[in-house]
Amino acid sequence: MAQETVAVEAGVDRASLVRVERGQQDPHLSTLLRIAAVLDGARLAVLDDA
């Protein structure tokens, strides 16, 4: 899943997502939960396609 897609679906700026991935920014818990929900949904979609 592309960073832009994750950012849009999680409701965060792509640049912020990149900083979180690099450990350069400490996001709020609510932001982490939204990102995790998007990524978990993507993981489940991949498993459903298998």
mmCIF file as gemmi writes it, N, C-alpha and C atoms, coordinates in Angstrom:
data_model
loop_
_atom_site.group_PDB
_atom_site.id
_atom_site.type_symbol
_atom_site.label_atom_id
_atom_site.label_alt_id
_atom_site.label_comp_id
_atom_site.label_asym_id
_atom_site.label_entity_id
_atom_site.label_seq_id
_atom_site.pdbx_PDB_ins_code
_atom_site.Cartn_x
_atom_site.Cartn_y
_atom_site.Cartn_z
_atom_site.occupancy
_atom_site.B_iso_or_equiv
_atom_site.pdbx_formal_charge
_atom_site.auth_seq_id
_atom_site.auth_asym_id
_atom_site.pdbx_PDB_model_num
ATOM 1 N N . MET Axp A 1 ? 0.855 -1.169 0 1 0 ? 1 A 1
ATOM 2 C CA . MET Axp A 1 ? 0 0 0 1 0 ? 1 A 1
ATOM 3 C C . MET Axp A 1 ? 0.905 1.237 0 1 0 ? 1 A 1
ATOM 4 N N . ALA Axp A 2 ? 0.577 2.186 -0.839 1 0 ? 2 A 1
ATOM 5 C CA . ALA Axp A 2 ? 1.38 3.401 -0.982 1 0 ? 2 A 1
ATOM 6 C C . ALA Axp A 2 ? 1.203 4.325 0.227 1 0 ? 2 A 1
ATOM 7 N N . GLN Axp A 3 ? 2.246 5.073 0.53 1 0 ? 3 A 1
ATOM 8 C CA . GLN Axp A 3 ? 2.203 6.015 1.654 1 0 ? 3 A 1
ATOM 9 C C . GLN Axp A 3 ? 1.055 6.997 1.499 1 0 ? 3 A 1
ATOM 10 N N . GLU Axp A 4 ? 0.857 7.488 0.3 1 0 ? 4 A 1
ATOM 11 C CA . GLU Axp A 4 ? -0.207 8.469 0.066 1 0 ? 4 A 1
ATOM 12 C C . GLU Axp A 4 ? -1.571 7.867 0.396 1 0 ? 4 A 1
ATOM 13 N N . THR Axp A 5 ? -1.783 6.626 0.015 1 0 ? 5 A 1
ATOM 14 C CA . THR Axp A 5 ? -3.048 5.953 0.296 1 0 ? 5 A 1
ATOM 15 C C . THR Axp A 5 ? -3.252 5.796 1.795 1 0 ? 5 A 1
ATOM 16 N N . VAL Axp A 6 ? -2.218 5.343 2.483 1 0 ? 6 A 1
ATOM 17 C CA . VAL Axp A 6 ? -2.306 5.174 3.946 1 0 ? 6 A 1
ATOM 18 C C . VAL Axp A 6 ? -2.598 6.52 4.593 1 0 ? 6 A 1
ATOM 19 N N . ALA Axp A 7 ? -1.876 7.553 4.174 1 0 ? 7 A 1
ATOM 20 C CA . ALA Axp A 7 ? -2.062 8.877 4.755 1 0 ? 7 A 1
ATOM 21 C C . ALA Axp A 7 ? -3.491 9.383 4.556 1 0 ? 7 A 1
ATOM 22 N N . VAL Axp A 8 ? -3.992 9.272 3.341 1 0 ? 8 A 1
ATOM 23 C CA . VAL Axp A 8 ? -5.348 9.757 3.048 1 0 ? 8 A 1
ATOM 24 C C . VAL Axp A 8 ? -6.378 8.982 3.863 1 0 ? 8 A 1
ATOM 25 N N . GLU Axp A 9 ? -6.274 7.665 3.873 1 0 ? 9 A 1
ATOM 26 C CA . GLU Axp A 9 ? -7.257 6.846 4.591 1 0 ? 9 A 1
ATOM 27 C C . GLU Axp A 9 ? -7.175 7.04 6.101 1 0 ? 9 A 1
ATOM 28 N N . ALA Axp A 10 ? -5.981 7.358 6.61 1 0 ? 10 A 1
ATOM 29 C CA . ALA Axp A 10 ? -5.813 7.579 8.045 1 0 ? 10 A 1
ATOM 30 C C . ALA Axp A 10 ? -6.087 9.031 8.436 1 0 ? 10 A 1
ATOM 31 N N . GLY Axp A 11 ? -6.23 9.896 7.439 1 0 ? 11 A 1
ATOM 32 C CA . GLY Axp A 11 ? -6.517 11.296 7.718 1 0 ? 11 A 1
ATOM 33 C C . GLY Axp A 11 ? -5.317 12.076 8.223 1 0 ? 11 A 1
ATOM 34 N N . VAL Axp A 12 ? -4.121 11.701 7.734 1 0 ? 12 A 1
ATOM 35 C CA . VAL Axp A 12 ? -2.91 12.423 8.111 1 0 ? 12 A 1
ATOM 36 C C . VAL Axp A 12 ? -2.194 12.904 6.866 1 0 ? 12 A 1
ATOM 37 N N . ASP Axp A 13 ? -1.339 13.869 7.047 1 0 ? 13 A 1
ATOM 38 C CA . ASP Axp A 13 ? -0.529 14.392 5.963 1 0 ? 13 A 1
ATOM 39 C C . ASP Axp A 13 ? 0.549 13.366 5.606 1 0 ? 13 A 1
ATOM 40 N N . ARG Axp A 14 ? 0.835 13.191 4.315 1 0 ? 14 A 1
ATOM 41 C CA . ARG Axp A 14 ? 1.839 12.217 3.898 1 0 ? 14 A 1
ATOM 42 C C . ARG Axp A 14 ? 3.195 12.514 4.523 1 0 ? 14 A 1
ATOM 43 N N . ALA Axp A 15 ? 3.568 13.778 4.591 1 0 ? 15 A 1
ATOM 44 C CA . ALA Axp A 15 ? 4.858 14.146 5.187 1 0 ? 15 A 1
ATOM 45 C C . ALA Axp A 15 ? 4.914 13.734 6.66 1 0 ? 15 A 1
ATOM 46 N N . SER Axp A 16 ? 3.802 13.868 7.363 1 0 ? 16 A 1
ATOM 47 C CA . SER Axp A 16 ? 3.751 13.448 8.769 1 0 ? 16 A 1
ATOM 48 C C . SER Axp A 16 ? 3.911 11.942 8.882 1 0 ? 16 A 1
ATOM 49 N N . LEU Axp A 17 ? 3.265 11.212 7.987 1 0 ? 17 A 1
ATOM 50 C CA . LEU Axp A 17 ? 3.392 9.757 7.993 1 0 ? 17 A 1
ATOM 51 C C . LEU Axp A 17 ? 4.839 9.339 7.774 1 0 ? 17 A 1
ATOM 52 N N . VAL Axp A 18 ? 5.52 10.001 6.851 1 0 ? 18 A 1
ATOM 53 C CA . VAL Axp A 18 ? 6.931 9.703 6.59 1 0 ? 18 A 1
ATOM 54 C C . VAL Axp A 18 ? 7.767 9.961 7.838 1 0 ? 18 A 1
ATOM 55 N N . ARG Axp A 19 ? 7.516 11.082 8.516 1 0 ? 19 A 1
ATOM 56 C CA . ARG Axp A 19 ? 8.277 11.389 9.736 1 0 ? 19 A 1
ATOM 57 C C . ARG Axp A 19 ? 8.017 10.36 10.825 1 0 ? 19 A 1
ATOM 58 N N . VAL Axp A 20 ? 6.793 9.871 10.932 1 0 ? 20 A 1
ATOM 59 C CA . VAL Axp A 20 ? 6.472 8.824 11.906 1 0 ? 20 A 1
ATOM 60 C C . VAL Axp A 20 ? 7.235 7.551 11.556 1 0 ? 20 A 1
ATOM 61 N N . GLU Axp A 21 ? 7.22 7.174 10.283 1 0 ? 21 A 1
ATOM 62 C CA . GLU Axp A 21 ? 7.935 5.967 9.85 1 0 ? 21 A 1
ATOM 63 C C . GLU Axp A 21 ? 9.427 6.046 10.144 1 0 ? 21 A 1
ATOM 64 N N . ARG Axp A 22 ? 9.994 7.234 10.008 1 0 ? 22 A 1
ATOM 65 C CA . ARG Axp A 22 ? 11.43 7.417 10.219 1 0 ? 22 A 1
ATOM 66 C C . ARG Axp A 22 ? 11.793 7.643 11.691 1 0 ? 22 A 1
ATOM 67 N N . GLY Axp A 23 ? 10.785 7.726 12.551 1 0 ? 23 A 1
ATOM 68 C CA . GLY Axp A 23 ? 11.044 7.971 13.957 1 0 ? 23 A 1
ATOM 69 C C . GLY Axp A 23 ? 11.394 9.408 14.258 1 0 ? 23 A 1
ATOM 70 N N . GLN Axp A 24 ? 11.036 10.311 13.366 1 0 ? 24 A 1
ATOM 71 C CA . GLN Axp A 24 ? 11.353 11.726 13.52 1 0 ? 24 A 1
ATOM 72 C C . GLN Axp A 24 ? 10.211 12.511 14.154 1 0 ? 24 A 1
ATOM 73 N N . GLN Axp A 25 ? 9.069 11.864 14.332 1 0 ? 25 A 1
ATOM 74 C CA . GLN Axp A 25 ? 7.898 12.528 14.894 1 0 ? 25 A 1
ATOM 75 C C . GLN Axp A 25 ? 7.172 11.543 15.787 1 0 ? 25 A 1
ATOM 76 N N . ASP Axp A 26 ? 6.754 12.015 16.942 1 0 ? 26 A 1
ATOM 77 C CA . ASP Axp A 26 ? 5.959 11.205 17.861 1 0 ? 26 A 1
ATOM 78 C C . ASP Axp A 26 ? 4.496 11.596 17.697 1 0 ? 26 A 1
ATOM 79 N N . PRO Axp A 27 ? 3.711 10.732 17.062 1 0 ? 27 A 1
ATOM 80 C CA . PRO Axp A 27 ? 2.307 11.068 16.811 1 0 ? 27 A 1
ATOM 81 C C . PRO Axp A 27 ? 1.452 10.856 18.063 1 0 ? 27 A 1
ATOM 82 N N . HIS Axp A 28 ? 0.293 11.468 18.05 1 0 ? 28 A 1
ATOM 83 C CA . HIS Axp A 28 ? -0.693 11.23 19.104 1 0 ? 28 A 1
ATOM 84 C C . HIS Axp A 28 ? -1.18 9.785 19.002 1 0 ? 28 A 1
ATOM 85 N N . LEU Axp A 29 ? -1.642 9.253 20.099 1 0 ? 29 A 1
ATOM 86 C CA . LEU Axp A 29 ? -2.154 7.882 20.118 1 0 ? 29 A 1
ATOM 87 C C . LEU Axp A 29 ? -3.284 7.713 19.103 1 0 ? 29 A 1
ATOM 88 N N . SER Axp A 30 ? -4.147 8.7 19.001 1 0 ? 30 A 1
ATOM 89 C CA . SER Axp A 30 ? -5.273 8.593 18.062 1 0 ? 30 A 1
ATOM 90 C C . SER Axp A 30 ? -4.777 8.472 16.616 1 0 ? 30 A 1
ATOM 91 N N . THR Axp A 31 ? -3.698 9.171 16.3 1 0 ? 31 A 1
ATOM 92 C CA . THR Axp A 31 ? -3.118 9.078 14.963 1 0 ? 31 A 1
ATOM 93 C C . THR Axp A 31 ? -2.548 7.688 14.726 1 0 ? 31 A 1
ATOM 94 N N . LEU Axp A 32 ? -1.831 7.164 15.705 1 0 ? 32 A 1
ATOM 95 C CA . LEU Axp A 32 ? -1.283 5.807 15.579 1 0 ? 32 A 1
ATOM 96 C C . LEU Axp A 32 ? -2.397 4.78 15.386 1 0 ? 32 A 1
ATOM 97 N N . LEU Axp A 33 ? -3.477 4.94 16.114 1 0 ? 33 A 1
ATOM 98 C CA . LEU Axp A 33 ? -4.587 3.988 15.998 1 0 ? 33 A 1
ATOM 99 C C . LEU Axp A 33 ? -5.223 4.049 14.61 1 0 ? 33 A 1
ATOM 100 N N . ARG Axp A 34 ? -5.346 5.257 14.042 1 0 ? 34 A 1
ATOM 101 C CA . ARG Axp A 34 ? -5.909 5.381 12.689 1 0 ? 34 A 1
ATOM 102 C C . ARG Axp A 34 ? -4.994 4.749 11.655 1 0 ? 34 A 1
ATOM 103 N N . ILE Axp A 35 ? -3.683 4.982 11.784 1 0 ? 35 A 1
ATOM 104 C CA . ILE Axp A 35 ? -2.722 4.38 10.845 1 0 ? 35 A 1
ATOM 105 C C . ILE Axp A 35 ? -2.764 2.86 10.969 1 0 ? 35 A 1
ATOM 106 N N . ALA Axp A 36 ? -2.785 2.371 12.201 1 0 ? 36 A 1
ATOM 107 C CA . ALA Axp A 36 ? -2.826 0.925 12.431 1 0 ? 36 A 1
ATOM 108 C C . ALA Axp A 36 ? -4.091 0.314 11.837 1 0 ? 36 A 1
ATOM 109 N N . ALA Axp A 37 ? -5.21 0.998 11.97 1 0 ? 37 A 1
ATOM 110 C CA . ALA Axp A 37 ? -6.469 0.482 11.424 1 0 ? 37 A 1
ATOM 111 C C . ALA Axp A 37 ? -6.399 0.371 9.902 1 0 ? 37 A 1
ATOM 112 N N . VAL Axp A 38 ? -5.814 1.376 9.257 1 0 ? 38 A 1
ATOM 113 C CA . VAL Axp A 38 ? -5.662 1.344 7.793 1 0 ? 38 A 1
ATOM 114 C C . VAL Axp A 38 ? -4.761 0.183 7.39 1 0 ? 38 A 1
ATOM 115 N N . LEU Axp A 39 ? -3.624 0.05 8.063 1 0 ? 39 A 1
ATOM 116 C CA . LEU Axp A 39 ? -2.68 -1.012 7.715 1 0 ? 39 A 1
ATOM 117 C C . LEU Axp A 39 ? -3.244 -2.389 8.024 1 0 ? 39 A 1
ATOM 118 N N . ASP Axp A 40 ? -3.98 -2.523 9.113 1 0 ? 40 A 1
ATOM 119 C CA . ASP Axp A 40 ? -4.586 -3.811 9.441 1 0 ? 40 A 1
ATOM 120 C C . ASP Axp A 40 ? -5.635 -4.178 8.403 1 0 ? 40 A 1
ATOM 121 N N . GLY Axp A 41 ? -6.401 -3.196 7.955 1 0 ? 41 A 1
ATOM 122 C CA . GLY Axp A 41 ? -7.381 -3.442 6.9 1 0 ? 41 A 1
ATOM 123 C C . GLY Axp A 41 ? -6.713 -3.89 5.619 1 0 ? 41 A 1
ATOM 124 N N . ALA Axp A 42 ? -5.571 -3.299 5.295 1 0 ? 42 A 1
ATOM 125 C CA . ALA Axp A 42 ? -4.835 -3.69 4.098 1 0 ? 42 A 1
ATOM 126 C C . ALA Axp A 42 ? -4.31 -5.112 4.245 1 0 ? 42 A 1
ATOM 127 N N . ARG Axp A 43 ? -3.825 -5.438 5.438 1 0 ? 43 A 1
ATOM 128 C CA . ARG Axp A 43 ? -3.309 -6.793 5.683 1 0 ? 43 A 1
ATOM 129 C C . ARG Axp A 43 ? -4.431 -7.812 5.528 1 0 ? 43 A 1
ATOM 130 N N . LEU Axp A 44 ? -5.59 -7.497 6.077 1 0 ? 44 A 1
ATOM 131 C CA . LEU Axp A 44 ? -6.719 -8.419 5.971 1 0 ? 44 A 1
ATOM 132 C C . LEU Axp A 44 ? -7.167 -8.579 4.525 1 0 ? 44 A 1
ATOM 133 N N . ALA Axp A 45 ? -7.13 -7.496 3.758 1 0 ? 45 A 1
ATOM 134 C CA . ALA Axp A 45 ? -7.514 -7.569 2.347 1 0 ? 45 A 1
ATOM 135 C C . ALA Axp A 45 ? -6.553 -8.475 1.578 1 0 ? 45 A 1
ATOM 136 N N . VAL Axp A 46 ? -5.278 -8.402 1.89 1 0 ? 46 A 1
ATOM 137 C CA . VAL Axp A 46 ? -4.29 -9.261 1.224 1 0 ? 46 A 1
ATOM 138 C C . VAL Axp A 46 ? -4.544 -10.711 1.582 1 0 ? 46 A 1
ATOM 139 N N . LEU Axp A 47 ? -4.843 -10.971 2.835 1 0 ? 47 A 1
ATOM 140 C CA . LEU Axp A 47 ? -5.108 -12.348 3.272 1 0 ? 47 A 1
ATOM 141 C C . LEU Axp A 47 ? -6.375 -12.902 2.617 1 0 ? 47 A 1
ATOM 142 N N . ASP Axp A 48 ? -7.372 -12.04 2.439 1 0 ? 48 A 1
ATOM 143 C CA . ASP Axp A 48 ? -8.618 -12.473 1.79 1 0 ? 48 A 1
ATOM 144 C C . ASP Axp A 48 ? -8.373 -12.84 0.323 1 0 ? 48 A 1
ATOM 145 N N . ASP Axp A 49 ? -7.414 -12.172 -0.311 1 0 ? 49 A 1
ATOM 146 C CA . ASP Axp A 49 ? -7.098 -12.444 -1.727 1 0 ? 49 A 1
ATOM 147 C C . ASP Axp A 49 ? -6.273 -13.71 -1.909 1 0 ? 49 A 1
ATOM 148 N N . ALA Axp A 50 ? -5.671 -14.191 -0.831 1 0 ? 50 A 1
ATOM 149 C CA . ALA Axp A 50 ? -4.777 -15.364 -0.935 1 0 ? 50 A 1
ATOM 150 C C . ALA Axp A 50 ? -5.548 -16.64 -1.136 1 0 ? 50 A 1
